[in-house]
Amino acid sequence: MNIDLFSAFIIGLLGSGHCIGMCGGITTMLTSALPRENLLDSASPAKYSLNKYSNIRLAACYNFGRITSYAFIGAIVGFTGSIAAKNIGVPLAGLRLLAGIFLILLGLYLGQWLMWLSKVERIGKILWKTISPYSKKLIPVNSPQKAIGLGLLWGWLPCGLVYSTLTWSLASGNALSGAAIMACFGLGTLPALMTMSIGAVKFKELVIQPLFRKTMAICIIFYGIYSTFVAYSLLF
């Protein structure tokens, strides 16, 4: 289980470039939610410091809501997997084999070599069309409560990276483990989105570079192959 948690964290970390593409716009909106007259006032160091703290607080609240949604979804999927294992007789090793295959597909997706996961994202768009209109009620995002609310909604954004990691929650065997896996995945994505919110442009430029993304994609593919081999050995 500890290996699964660590692996979920690393997957989130390696997929940071994709996260910036999917959620970076929301983070930018959060950091620009303060009144214009308070933004970047270099003539007043105290005001600038307060503004920067407010930006970080809003971004932290948003990401707290987002990771909470991931954990909740992971709990649902983990519970579903446990029911399938106990009542239907689906072996957990078989679910882990599925998770390994999805990791390979995820690496191919992040490297933009094979975009099959985009078809899986289309399924999530059906639910997203129902949820997304509620985000309009939280804009402008000018309070921690609104930031958390928007994060809770945005955690349901259709995303191949999230769906691939959810297969590990499915194979975890119970709701608590499924939630923990997705929480660790969310924590892995946190550095990229938080550094973006405080203006770390160089970090953003690094994670969206094609060479960096393709290197990370290859790492995920190799880990997926390894996971598939281990699961296959347990099955046969």
C-alpha positions as CSV (number, residue, x, y, z in Angstrom):
1,M,0.0,0.0,0.0
2,N,2.9,2.4,0.8
3,I,4.3,1.7,-2.7
4,D,0.9,2.5,-4.2
5,L,0.7,5.8,-2.3
6,F,4.2,6.8,-3.4
7,S,3.5,5.8,-7.0
8,A,0.4,7.9,-7.0
9,F,2.3,10.9,-5.8
10,I,5.0,10.4,-8.4
11,I,2.4,10.0,-11.2
12,G,0.9,13.3,-10.1
13,L,4.3,14.9,-10.0
14,L,5.3,13.6,-13.5
15,G,2.0,14.7,-15.0
16,S,2.4,18.3,-13.7
17,G,2.7,19.7,-17.2
18,H,-0.6,18.2,-18.1
19,C,-2.1,19.6,-15.0
20,I,-1.0,23.1,-15.8
21,G,-2.7,22.8,-19.2
22,M,-5.9,21.5,-17.6
23,C,-6.1,23.6,-14.4
24,G,-3.6,26.4,-14.9
25,G,-6.2,28.8,-16.2
26,I,-8.3,28.3,-13.1
27,T,-5.2,29.0,-10.9
28,T,-4.5,32.2,-12.9
29,M,-8.1,33.3,-12.3
30,L,-7.8,32.7,-8.6
31,T,-4.6,34.8,-8.4
32,S,-6.3,37.7,-10.3
33,A,-9.5,37.6,-8.2
34,L,-8.4,40.5,-5.9
35,P,-9.3,44.1,-6.5
36,R,-7.2,45.7,-9.2
37,E,-6.0,48.6,-7.1
38,N,-4.3,46.1,-4.7
39,L,-2.3,44.2,-7.3
40,L,1.4,44.5,-7.5
41,D,1.7,47.9,-5.8
42,S,5.5,48.1,-5.6
43,A,5.3,51.5,-3.9
44,S,3.8,49.8,-0.9
45,P,5.8,46.8,0.2
46,A,3.3,46.0,3.0
47,K,0.4,46.0,0.5
48,Y,2.4,43.9,-2.0
49,S,3.1,41.3,0.8
50,L,-0.5,41.2,1.8
51,N,-1.6,40.8,-1.8
52,K,0.9,37.9,-2.4
53,Y,-0.3,36.2,0.8
54,S,-3.9,36.5,-0.4
55,N,-3.0,34.9,-3.7
56,I,-1.3,32.0,-2.1
57,R,-4.2,31.5,0.4
58,L,-6.8,31.5,-2.5
59,A,-4.7,29.0,-4.5
60,A,-4.2,26.8,-1.4
61,C,-7.9,26.8,-0.7
62,Y,-8.7,25.9,-4.4
63,N,-6.2,23.0,-4.4
64,F,-7.5,21.8,-1.0
65,G,-11.0,21.6,-2.6
66,R,-9.6,19.9,-5.7
67,I,-7.7,17.2,-3.8
68,T,-10.7,16.6,-1.5
69,S,-12.8,15.8,-4.6
70,Y,-10.0,13.5,-5.9
71,A,-10.1,11.7,-2.5
72,F,-13.9,11.4,-2.5
73,I,-13.9,10.0,-6.1
74,G,-11.1,7.6,-5.1
75,A,-13.2,6.4,-2.1
76,I,-16.1,5.7,-4.4
77,V,-14.0,3.8,-6.9
78,G,-12.1,1.9,-4.2
79,F,-15.4,0.8,-2.6
80,T,-16.7,-0.3,-6.1
81,G,-13.5,-2.4,-6.6
82,S,-13.9,-4.0,-3.2
83,I,-17.6,-4.9,-4.0
84,A,-16.5,-6.4,-7.4
85,A,-13.7,-8.4,-5.6
86,K,-16.0,-9.8,-2.8
87,N,-19.3,-10.3,-4.5
88,I,-18.4,-10.9,-8.2
89,G,-15.1,-12.6,-7.6
90,V,-13.0,-10.2,-9.7
91,P,-9.4,-10.8,-8.5
92,L,-7.6,-7.7,-7.3
93,A,-4.6,-8.7,-9.3
94,G,-6.7,-8.5,-12.4
95,L,-7.7,-4.9,-11.5
96,R,-4.0,-4.1,-10.9
97,L,-3.3,-5.5,-14.4
98,L,-5.9,-3.1,-15.7
99,A,-4.2,-0.3,-13.8
100,G,-0.8,-1.1,-15.3
101,I,-2.3,-1.0,-18.8
102,F,-3.9,2.4,-18.1
103,L,-0.5,3.7,-16.9
104,I,1.0,2.7,-20.2
105,L,-1.8,4.4,-22.1
106,L,-1.3,7.4,-19.8
107,G,2.3,7.7,-20.7
108,L,1.5,7.4,-24.4
109,Y,-1.2,10.1,-23.9
110,L,1.1,12.5,-22.1
111,G,3.8,12.0,-24.7
112,Q,1.1,12.6,-27.4
113,W,2.0,9.4,-29.2
114,L,-1.4,7.7,-28.7
115,M,-4.5,9.6,-27.6
116,W,-6.9,6.8,-26.7
117,L,-7.4,8.3,-23.2
118,S,-9.1,11.3,-24.8
119,K,-11.9,9.0,-25.7
120,V,-12.2,8.1,-22.0
121,E,-12.3,11.8,-21.1
122,R,-15.4,12.2,-23.4
123,I,-17.4,9.9,-21.0
124,G,-16.6,12.3,-18.1
125,K,-17.7,15.3,-20.1
126,I,-21.3,14.1,-19.8
127,L,-21.1,14.5,-16.0
128,W,-19.0,17.7,-16.3
129,K,-21.7,19.4,-18.4
130,T,-24.1,19.0,-15.4
131,I,-21.6,20.2,-12.8
132,S,-19.7,23.0,-14.6
133,P,-22.6,25.6,-14.6
134,Y,-22.4,25.8,-10.8
135,S,-18.9,27.2,-11.1
136,K,-20.3,30.5,-12.4
137,K,-21.9,31.2,-9.0
138,L,-18.4,31.2,-7.5
139,I,-16.9,33.8,-9.8
140,P,-15.4,36.2,-9.0
141,V,-13.3,34.0,-6.7
142,N,-12.6,36.6,-3.9
143,S,-12.9,34.5,-0.8
144,P,-11.4,31.2,0.6
145,Q,-14.9,29.7,0.7
146,K,-15.4,30.3,-3.1
147,A,-11.9,29.0,-3.8
148,I,-12.6,25.8,-2.0
149,G,-16.0,25.5,-3.7
150,L,-14.5,26.0,-7.1
151,G,-11.8,23.4,-6.3
152,L,-14.4,20.9,-5.2
153,L,-16.1,21.3,-8.6
154,W,-13.0,21.3,-10.6
155,G,-11.9,18.0,-9.2
156,W,-14.5,16.5,-11.4
157,L,-13.0,18.0,-14.6
158,P,-12.6,15.2,-17.3
159,C,-8.9,14.3,-17.2
160,G,-7.1,11.2,-18.6
161,L,-4.4,11.6,-15.9
162,V,-7.0,11.4,-13.1
163,Y,-8.9,8.6,-14.7
164,S,-5.7,6.5,-15.1
165,T,-4.8,7.0,-11.5
166,L,-8.3,6.0,-10.5
167,T,-7.7,2.5,-11.8
168,W,-5.2,2.1,-8.9
169,S,-8.0,3.1,-6.5
170,L,-10.2,0.5,-8.1
171,A,-7.5,-2.1,-7.4
172,S,-6.8,-0.9,-3.9
173,G,-9.4,-3.1,-2.2
174,N,-11.3,-0.6,-0.1
175,A,-12.7,2.9,0.0
176,L,-10.1,4.3,2.5
177,S,-7.1,3.0,0.4
178,G,-8.8,4.4,-2.8
179,A,-9.2,7.8,-1.2
180,A,-5.6,7.8,0.1
181,I,-4.2,6.9,-3.4
182,M,-6.1,9.8,-5.0
183,A,-5.1,12.2,-2.2
184,C,-1.4,11.4,-2.8
185,F,-1.9,11.8,-6.5
186,G,-3.4,15.3,-5.8
187,L,-0.5,16.2,-3.6
188,G,1.9,15.2,-6.4
189,T,0.2,17.7,-8.7
190,L,0.3,20.4,-6.0
191,P,3.9,21.8,-6.6
192,A,3.2,22.7,-10.2
193,L,-0.1,24.5,-9.6
194,M,1.1,26.2,-6.4
195,T,4.3,27.5,-7.9
196,M,2.3,28.8,-10.8
197,S,0.1,30.7,-8.5
198,I,3.0,32.6,-7.0
199,G,4.5,33.5,-10.3
200,A,7.2,30.8,-10.7
201,V,7.4,31.2,-14.5
202,K,10.6,29.2,-14.9
203,F,9.1,26.2,-13.3
204,K,6.0,26.4,-15.5
205,E,8.3,26.7,-18.6
206,L,10.1,23.6,-17.5
207,V,7.2,21.3,-17.1
208,I,5.5,22.3,-20.3
209,Q,8.6,21.8,-22.4
210,P,8.1,18.9,-25.0
211,L,11.4,17.3,-23.9
212,F,10.4,17.3,-20.2
213,R,6.9,16.0,-20.9
214,K,8.1,13.2,-23.2
215,T,10.8,12.2,-20.7
216,M,8.2,12.0,-17.9
217,A,5.8,10.1,-20.2
218,I,8.5,7.5,-20.9
219,C,9.1,7.1,-17.2
220,I,5.4,6.4,-16.7
221,I,5.3,3.9,-19.5
222,F,8.2,2.0,-18.0
223,Y,6.5,1.9,-14.6
224,G,3.2,0.8,-16.3
225,I,5.1,-2.1,-18.0
226,Y,6.6,-3.1,-14.7
227,S,3.3,-2.9,-12.9
228,T,1.6,-5.0,-15.6
229,F,4.3,-7.6,-15.4
230,V,3.9,-7.9,-11.6
231,A,0.1,-8.1,-11.8
232,Y,0.4,-10.7,-14.5
233,S,2.8,-12.8,-12.4
234,L,0.3,-12.7,-9.5
235,L,-2.5,-13.9,-11.8
236,F,-0.6,-16.6,-13.5
